[in-house]
Amino acid sequence: MKKLLLLIPILLIISLSSCSVGPDFQKPQIDTLQTYRFDSLKVDSIANLEWWNLFDDSMIDTLVITALEENKDILIAVARIEEARAGLTFVGADRYPRLDIQAGAGRGNFAGGQKFISETNTFSVTPALSWEIDFWGKYSRATESARASLLASEYSLRTIQIALISEVIGTYFQLLDYKQRLDIANATVKSREKSLDIIQQRYDKGIIPEIDLNQAQIQREIAVALVPVFERFVSKTENTLSILLGKNPGAIENGKSLSEQQTPPEIPVGIPSILLQRRPDVLQAENLLHAQNARVGVAAAQQYPSFSLTALLGVASDDLSTLTSNGLAWSAGASLLGPLFNFNKNSARVEVEEAKTKQSLFNYERTVLNAFREVEDALVDIETYKREVEAKERQVVAAKNAEFLSRLRYNQGVASYLEVLDTERTSFSSALELSQTKQSYLTTYIKLYKALGGGWINKIEKENSLNNKENK
């Protein structure tokens, strides 16, 4: 028994240092561009920052912090990390010996393979040691897979955080857009009611025909009808934003209006190869590939024999009162269990895991390609929406001036009321379109930051990054 106990540490070292069958993980090599097509700065580094603060709206910061703390999807993702961490401990324990305790009591004339003349009692207490030696690396590969899955779950949390931040700010800008369009509609209603009063007075005096009065009434009701539409949109958007914040549906406080929102400065997006180190969904896909690759080793190890040791060391007696003074009882053994013939089940298991690994590889490559596409799309959106907003702003100025001049011409009897109606419609629609386009323009910055992998999510990361810079 002493020799067996001395042998255990040696076998433990052999087990932990044994070779692991199956392929070792190799990080996929992806061909990347040197620069993005629509990157105006062409620099090699990406600024880490709480990018939402670049909009200079304190309400955005409040919304983001609340969402990161209270959103239910975030809490679910955190729980999944805890699950994966516990799973790593659970799987890793299989690599080491297992110690149990056995205790028993019985009565009869048969025990231990022997029959006695008379009935007798049996009592025993024995610690039991069992250990399957990880000679082929089955359990080390399983631990490797569990560790990669844990990292994947952590990157999944980061992916959800960045998506949440983007959705919260995007929904907030959408809310500001609807509120601004509601203000435009209300202002238009008031303006058209004043015009209708003047038209009504002129019609009552017989100065203008009834059709002018009807046209003015139509234009007022068009504006009136849009007010409840935007009120509905505002309410539903507030409800959506409340859920993202982990709260019951309700009203959302305003910060700056949409027209007051500042567009961020030009963004150093960095070189494409850096994207693979920043995008959490890319890193998540990489670790999922790593985890699946390790499962091939687990399946391959099941094709080979397993070696197990068992040992019992305890006390046994036919009298409970003499159990602790009746001397030690012990046994030790070793076993080998290996597959002989199972209709290629084990080899098929390896092929299944290899096929799953190919799927994980293709998923990783697809994630990378999609990441590059999202950055390119966001860059071209920023460049084109900027010019579109500028054109819309000029259009609104011209439309308002045309509306003023047409009213002046109509009051002087130079133009018909149809000209006034046309310029009113153009001015109204131009103002609404500018609001929507401005919201889309701001949202493109959110899409770009999301596509680049976002910035700092918590204070610890920020402090660590600042400390690293100071040490350099």
C-alpha positions in Angstrom: 0.0 0.0 0.0 2.9 2.4 0.8 4.4 1.7 -2.6 1.1 2.5 -4.3 0.9 5.8 -2.4 4.4 6.7 -3.4 3.5 5.8 -7.0 0.5 8.3 -7.1 2.6 11.5 -7.3 4.7 10.1 -10.0 1.7 9.1 -12.0 0.1 12.5 -11.4 3.2 14.2 -12.9 3.0 11.8 -15.9 -0.7 12.5 -16.3 -0.3 16.3 -16.2 2.6 16.2 -18.7 1.2 13.5 -21.0 0.7 14.2 -24.6 -2.7 15.3 -25.8 -4.0 13.7 -29.0 -5.9 15.8 -31.5 -4.8 19.0 -33.3 -3.3 21.9 -31.4 -5.2 25.2 -32.0 -3.7 27.5 -34.6 -5.1 31.0 -34.9 -6.6 31.4 -38.4 -4.7 33.7 -40.7 -7.0 36.3 -42.4 -5.9 38.4 -45.3 -6.7 42.1 -44.5 -6.6 45.3 -46.4 -3.9 47.9 -45.6 -6.5 50.7 -45.1 -10.2 51.3 -45.3 -11.4 52.8 -48.6 -13.3 55.7 -47.0 -10.9 56.4 -44.0 -10.0 60.0 -44.2 -7.2 59.9 -41.5 -5.3 56.7 -42.5 -3.7 56.3 -39.0 -2.5 53.2 -37.3 -4.1 53.5 -33.9 -7.6 53.6 -32.6 -8.5 55.9 -29.7 -9.9 54.1 -26.7 -12.5 56.3 -25.1 -16.0 56.5 -23.7 -17.1 57.5 -27.2 -20.6 58.4 -26.3 -19.3 61.4 -24.3 -18.1 63.0 -27.6 -21.7 63.9 -28.3 -21.5 66.2 -25.2 -24.9 65.4 -23.9 -25.0 64.4 -20.2 -28.3 62.6 -20.7 -26.5 60.1 -23.0 -24.0 59.2 -20.3 -26.8 58.7 -17.8 -28.7 56.4 -20.1 -25.6 54.3 -20.9 -24.6 53.9 -17.3 -28.1 52.9 -16.3 -28.4 50.4 -19.2 -25.1 48.7 -18.4 -26.2 48.2 -14.8 -29.9 47.3 -15.2 -30.4 45.8 -18.7 -31.7 42.2 -18.4 -29.7 41.0 -21.4 -26.5 42.2 -19.6 -27.5 40.4 -16.5 -28.2 37.2 -18.4 -24.7 37.4 -20.1 -23.1 37.9 -16.7 -24.8 34.8 -15.4 -23.6 32.9 -18.4 -20.0 33.9 -17.6 -20.5 32.5 -14.1 -21.9 29.3 -15.6 -18.9 29.0 -17.9 -16.5 29.7 -15.0 -18.1 27.0 -12.9 -18.0 24.7 -15.9 -14.3 25.2 -16.2 -13.8 24.1 -12.6 -16.1 21.2 -13.1 -14.3 19.8 -16.1 -10.8 20.5 -14.8 -11.5 18.4 -11.7 -11.6 15.3 -13.8 -7.8 15.5 -14.3 -7.0 14.7 -10.7 -7.6 11.8 -8.3 -11.0 11.5 -6.6 -11.3 10.7 -2.9 -14.6 9.4 -1.6 -15.7 7.9 1.7 -17.5 4.6 2.0 -19.2 3.3 5.1 -21.4 0.2 5.5 -23.1 -2.1 7.9 -24.6 -5.5 7.4 -25.6 -8.9 8.9 -25.6 -12.4 7.3 -23.6 -15.6 6.9 -22.0 -14.5 3.6 -19.4 -11.7 3.1 -16.3 -11.1 1.0 -17.0 -14.1 -1.1 -17.0 -16.5 1.9 -19.8 -18.3 3.7 -19.8 -18.5 7.5 -21.2 -21.2 9.8 -23.2 -18.7 11.8 -24.6 -15.3 11.1 -22.3 -12.3 11.8 -22.2 -8.5 11.7 -20.0 -6.5 9.4 -19.0 -2.9 9.8 -16.6 -0.9 7.6 -15.4 2.7 7.0 -13.0 3.2 4.0 -11.8 6.2 2.1 -11.8 5.3 -1.6 -9.3 6.7 -4.0 -10.1 6.5 -7.8 -8.2 8.0 -10.6 -8.4 7.7 -14.4 -4.9 8.7 -15.6 -5.2 11.3 -18.4 -2.6 9.6 -20.5 -4.0 10.7 -23.9 -5.0 14.2 -22.8 -8.7 13.7 -22.9 -9.4 15.8 -19.8 -6.7 18.4 -20.6 -8.4 18.9 -24.0 -11.8 19.2 -22.2 -10.3 21.7 -19.8 -8.8 23.6 -22.8 -12.2 23.7 -24.4 -13.9 24.9 -21.2 -11.3 27.6 -20.8 -11.9 28.9 -24.4 -15.6 28.7 -23.8 -15.2 30.9 -20.7 -13.3 33.5 -22.7 -15.9 33.3 -25.5 -18.7 34.0 -22.9 -16.7 37.0 -21.6 -16.4 38.4 -25.1 -20.1 37.7 -25.6 -20.8 40.0 -22.7 -18.6 42.7 -24.3 -20.5 42.2 -27.6 -23.8 42.6 -25.8 -22.5 45.7 -23.9 -21.4 47.4 -27.1 -24.6 46.5 -28.9 -26.6 47.8 -26.0 -24.8 51.1 -25.8 -25.3 51.5 -29.5 -29.0 50.7 -29.3 -29.6 52.9 -26.3 -28.0 56.0 -28.0 -29.5 55.2 -31.4 -33.0 54.9 -29.8 -32.3 58.1 -27.9 -31.5 60.0 -31.1 -34.6 58.5 -32.7 -36.6 59.8 -29.8 -35.1 63.3 -30.2 -36.0 63.1 -33.9 -39.6 62.2 -33.2 -39.9 65.0 -30.6 -38.4 67.5 -33.0 -40.7 66.5 -35.7 -43.6 66.7 -33.2 -42.5 70.3 -32.4 -42.3 71.1 -36.2 -45.8 69.7 -36.6 -47.2 71.7 -33.7 -45.5 74.9 -34.9 -46.9 74.3 -38.4 -50.4 73.8 -37.0 -50.2 77.1 -35.2 -48.9 78.9 -38.3 -51.6 77.4 -40.5 -54.3 78.2 -38.0 -53.2 81.9 -38.2 -53.3 81.7 -42.0 -56.7 80.1 -41.9 -58.1 82.9 -39.7 -56.9 85.5 -42.3 -58.2 83.4 -45.2 -61.5 83.0 -43.4 -61.8 86.8 -42.8 -61.0 87.4 -46.5 -63.6 84.8 -47.6 -66.2 86.3 -45.3 -65.6 89.7 -47.0 -65.9 88.2 -50.4 -62.3 89.0 -51.3 -61.2 85.4 -52.1 -63.1 82.3 -53.5 -64.2 79.4 -51.3 -61.6 77.1 -52.8 -58.8 79.1 -51.2 -60.6 78.7 -47.9 -60.9 74.9 -48.5 -57.2 74.6 -49.4 -56.2 76.4 -46.2 -58.4 74.1 -44.2 -56.9 71.0 -45.9 -53.3 72.2 -45.1 -54.2 72.8 -41.5 -55.7 69.3 -41.1 -52.7 67.7 -42.7 -50.5 69.3 -40.0 -53.0 68.4 -37.3 -53.1 64.8 -38.4 -49.4 64.4 -38.1 -49.4 65.6 -34.4 -50.9 62.3 -33.0 -48.7 60.3 -35.4 -45.5 61.7 -33.8 -47.0 61.6 -30.3 -47.5 57.9 -30.9 -43.9 57.5 -32.2 -42.6 59.4 -29.2 -44.5 57.3 -26.7 -43.5 53.9 -28.3 -39.8 55.0 -28.6 -39.8 56.0 -24.9 -41.2 52.6 -24.0 -38.5 50.9 -26.1 -35.8 52.9 -24.4 -37.2 52.2 -21.0 -37.0 48.5 -21.6 -33.4 48.9 -22.7 -32.7 50.6 -19.4 -34.3 47.7 -17.5 -37.2 49.9 -16.3 -41.0 49.8 -16.8 -42.2 51.8 -19.8 -42.4 55.5 -19.1 -41.4 59.0 -20.2 -37.7 59.7 -20.8 -36.0 63.0 -19.8 -34.6 65.2 -22.6 -31.1 66.4 -22.8 -30.1 68.5 -25.8 -32.5 68.7 -28.7 -31.6 67.0 -31.9 -30.6 70.2 -33.6 -28.2 71.0 -30.7 -26.4 67.6 -30.9 -22.7 67.9 -31.8 -21.2 65.6 -34.3 -18.0 64.0 -33.1 -14.6 64.9 -34.7 -13.0 62.7 -37.3 -12.4 59.3 -36.0 -9.0 57.4 -36.2 -10.4 54.0 -37.2 -7.0 52.4 -37.5 -5.7 49.7 -39.8 -8.0 46.8 -40.6 -5.7 44.2 -38.9 -6.3 46.0 -35.5 -10.0 45.3 -35.9 -9.4 41.6 -35.3 -7.9 42.4 -31.9 -10.7 44.8 -30.9 -14.0 43.4 -32.1 -15.4 41.3 -29.3 -17.6 39.2 -31.6 -14.5 38.3 -33.6 -12.6 37.3 -30.5 -15.7 35.4 -29.3 -15.8 33.5 -32.6 -12.1 32.8 -32.3 -12.4 31.3 -28.9 -15.5 29.3 -29.9 -13.3 27.9 -32.7 -10.6 27.1 -30.1 -13.1 25.4 -27.8 -14.4 23.3 -30.7 -10.9 22.4 -31.9 -10.1 21.0 -28.4 -13.2 18.8 -28.6 -11.6 17.0 -31.5 -8.9 16.0 -29.1 -11.4 14.8 -26.6 -13.1 12.6 -29.2 -9.7 11.3 -30.5 -8.7 10.3 -26.9 -11.8 8.2 -26.6 -10.3 5.9 -29.3 -7.6 4.8 -26.9 -7.6 2.7 -23.7 -8.1 4.4 -20.4 -6.0 3.6 -17.4 -7.5 3.7 -13.9 -6.2 3.2 -10.4 -8.4 2.4 -7.3 -7.4 2.1 -3.7 -9.3 1.5 -0.4 -7.8 2.1 3.0 -10.0 1.9 6.1 -11.2 -0.2 9.0 -13.5 -3.2 9.1 -14.9 -5.3 12.0 -17.7 -7.7 12.9 -18.2 -5.6 16.1 -19.0 -1.9 16.0 -17.2 -1.4 19.3 -13.9 -2.7 18.0 -14.1 -1.0 14.6 -11.3 1.5 15.3 -9.0 -1.1 17.0 -9.3 -4.0 14.7 -6.6 -3.0 12.3 -6.5 -1.5 8.9 -8.1 -3.0 5.8 -6.9 -2.1 2.4 -7.0 -3.0 -1.3 -5.5 -1.6 -4.4 -5.9 -2.2 -8.1 -5.5 -1.0 -11.6 -7.6 -1.4 -14.7 -7.5 -0.9 -18.4 -10.5 -0.3 -20.5 -10.3 0.2 -24.2 -12.5 0.1 -27.2 -12.3 -3.2 -29.2 -15.0 -3.1 -31.8 -17.9 -0.6 -31.9 -18.7 -0.3 -35.6 -16.5 2.8 -36.1 -18.5 4.8 -33.5 -15.4 6.4 -32.0 -13.9 7.4 -35.4 -17.2 8.8 -36.4 -17.3 10.8 -33.2 -14.0 12.4 -34.3 -15.3 13.1 -37.8 -18.4 14.8 -36.2 -16.2 17.1 -34.1 -13.9 17.8 -37.1 -16.9 18.8 -39.1 -18.1 21.1 -36.3 -14.6 22.6 -36.2 -14.9 23.5 -39.9 -18.2 25.1 -39.2 -16.7 27.2 -36.4 -13.8 28.2 -38.7 -16.2 29.3 -41.4 -18.2 31.2 -38.8 -15.1 33.0 -37.6 -14.2 34.0 -41.2 -17.7 35.2 -41.8 -17.6 37.2 -38.6 -14.3 38.9 -39.7 -15.7 39.7 -43.2 -18.8 41.1 -41.7 -16.7 43.2 -39.3 -14.8 44.7 -42.2 -18.1 45.4 -44.1 -19.7 47.1 -41.2 -16.7 49.5 -40.8 -16.7 50.3 -44.5 -20.4 50.8 -44.5 -20.3 53.2 -41.5 -17.4 55.2 -43.1 -19.2 55.7 -46.3 -22.5 56.5 -44.4 -20.7 59.3 -42.4 -19.1 60.8 -45.5 -22.4 60.8 -47.6 -24.8 61.7 -44.8 -22.7 64.7 -43.9 -23.1 66.1 -47.4 -26.8 65.2 -47.4 -27.4 67.0 -44.1 -25.7 70.1 -45.4 -27.9 70.0 -48.6 -31.0 69.5 -46.5 -30.1 72.5 -44.3 -29.7 74.7 -47.4 -33.0 73.4 -48.7 -34.8 74.3 -45.5 -33.5 77.8 -45.6 -34.5 78.3 -49.2 -37.9 76.7 -48.6 -38.7 79.0 -45.6 -37.7 82.0 -47.7 -39.8 80.8 -50.6 -42.8 80.4 -48.3 -42.4 83.9 -46.9 -42.1 85.4 -50.4 -45.1 83.5 -51.8 -47.3 84.7 -48.9 -46.1 88.2 -49.6 -46.9 87.9 -53.3 -50.3 86.4 -52.5 -51.1 89.2 -50.1 -50.2 91.7 -52.8 -52.4 89.9 -55.3 -49.4 88.9 -57.5 -49.6 85.1 -57.0 -52.3 82.6 -56.6 -53.0 80.7 -53.4 -51.8 77.5 -55.2 -48.3 79.0 -55.1 -48.6 79.5 -51.3 -49.8 76.0 -50.8 -46.9 74.5 -52.8 -44.3 76.5 -50.9 -45.9 75.6 -47.5 -45.8 71.9 -48.3 -42.2 72.1 -49.5 -41.1 74.0 -46.4 -43.0 71.6 -44.0 -41.6 68.4 -45.6 -38.1 69.9 -45.9 -38.1 70.6 -42.1 -39.3 67.0 -41.3 -36.7 65.5 -43.7 -33.9 67.5 -42.2 -34.7 66.2 -38.8 -34.8 62.6 -40.0 -31.6 63.0 -41.9 -29.8 64.6 -39.0 -30.9 61.6 -36.8 -29.5 59.2 -39.4 -26.3 61.1 -39.6 -25.7 61.0 -35.9 -26.6 57.3 -35.9 -23.9 56.5 -38.4 -21.3 57.6 -35.8 -22.8 55.1 -33.4 -22.6 52.4 -36.1 -18.9 53.2 -36.7 -18.0 53.0 -33.0 -19.9 49.7 -32.8 -18.2 48.4 -35.9 -14.8 49.3 -34.5 -15.4 47.4 -31.3 -16.4 50.3 -29.1 -14.3 51.9 -26.4 -13.9 51.4 -22.7 -16.8 49.7 -21.0 -15.8 50.1 -17.3 -13.6 52.2 -15.1 -11.1 49.4 -14.4 -10.2 49.1 -18.1 -9.9 52.8 -18.4 -7.6 53.1 -15.4 -5.4 50.2 -16.6 -5.0 51.7 -20.0 -4.1 55.1 -18.5 -1.5 53.4 -16.2 0.0 51.6 -19.1 0.4 54.9 -21.0 2.1 56.5 -17.9 4.5 53.6 -17.5 5.6 53.9 -21.1 
